[in-house]
Each structure stands twice: as structure tokens, then as C-alpha cells.
């Protein structure tokens, strides 16, 4: 049989006090570490939300510009007459419309003025409409 004798010594009390102090220091350090981690996580989430909002805003702007360009091309084709149009292309900030050579372009000249460049050939007439100013005016108006 083993008999253990416990004595209340100052060393034992000091060790208990130091161990409790160490545990308190560890919990405090853990608390501050986790609060920093949480703050960093919140910061990253807010940055991701801002990036998503910017991307969504860019998509909305591009859709708005696409609708403006599409409506402007529809208007130009309606002014020319849909049966006379052979081909429509969008090249950088210009619309290239190829029409029959006997097409009446007076309405188009009145609407676009110098923004519409017209080149007549034997087989077809090519019209290049500069959309830069048209889009700027309509985009800023909306």
C-alpha cells in the first residue's frame, strides 16, 4: 500500500498561482487572436461584396450600352428601309450598314448629319455611322 503525504508548501501554491496565470494569459491571447481573425474575415467579406457590386454595376452599364446601340441600329435600319439593307456590322465605335445602291438615304442624312459617312459603289452603298456621340448623348440622358 502506498501512502502519500500532502503538504501545503509555498512552492505548491506558487505553482498553482503560476499555472492559473498562464491559463488566463493563454485565454486572453486566444481571444485577441480570434478577434483579429474575425475582423480580417469581415474585412475580406466586405471587399468581396464591393467587388461583386462593382462587377454587377459594370454588367448593368454594358447591358444599357448594348440596348442603346441595338435601338440606334434599329432606328437607322428603319430610316433606310429594312428591305434595302444587305448587311449590318458593328466595328469598334461605328456601325457599318451595306444597302442597295438605289436606296434613299435622305432621312439618314438628316438624323445623323456628319456622323454618317456614305460611300456609293456600283454594287452597293456603304454607310458608316459614328456611334460615339449618339451613345454619349443617350447614355447621359438616361
Protein Blocks (a to p, Z undefined) as FASTA:
>chain_A
ZZddddddfklmmmmmmmmmmmmmmmmmmmmmmmmmmmmmmmmmmmmmmmmmmmmmmmmm
mmmmmmmmmmmmmmmmmmnopklpmbdcdehjaccddddfkbcfklmmmmnmmmpccddd
fkbccddddfklmmmmmmmmZZ
